[in-house]
Amino acid sequence: MEVVGGGGASGDPAFSRDLLLDGVRRYDLRTTVAWVDGVGLSAWAYYGDEEMEVPKRVYARMLRANYEYPFVKFALTDDDRPMLMAELPPAGLDRDALARTLVRLIVVSDRLLDETAAAVADRGQLPDWSGRTPRNEALLAAHRDEVEATMPAWEPVPPRPRRRGLLERLLGGNR
């Protein structure tokens, strides 16, 4: 994982750190982890770029995920930017609980990558991440199995067949 910013010192009553997390399928998930004394820890992953138009079907999928995946929720920022959130109370918070929370955000974003591509990348065209290895392989290796045990079974969405365009249909192309 890569720390790319933050505010406040670690001893302050409130501070935050901005991280870049990588999953197996989704890379560069910008995540903010914030601590407030007496309130607890919040982690939120910005799901797409600012000012992106997100189709309603993607919002609907995110709402369904709120019921399917425990301990995480999709929400919208003030500017209608989707984000994936998790919160932890101060009691019982330790390094492993934080690690499981970060892995949970990564796993959910990995699982929903195909269905939410329109929120992740402009025009739903995902970058070519082939050949990349996650920045946080050790984190995933240590906690992924435990986190996935609390989630519903999952298989990647099969690729949809390419739709023929209007001209191709009219001209009788067989592609």
Helices and strands as residue ranges (DSSP letters): E 2-7, E 14-21, E 29-36, E 40-46, H 56-68, E 73-76, E 82-88, H 95-111, H 117-120, G 122-124, H 137-148, H 166-171
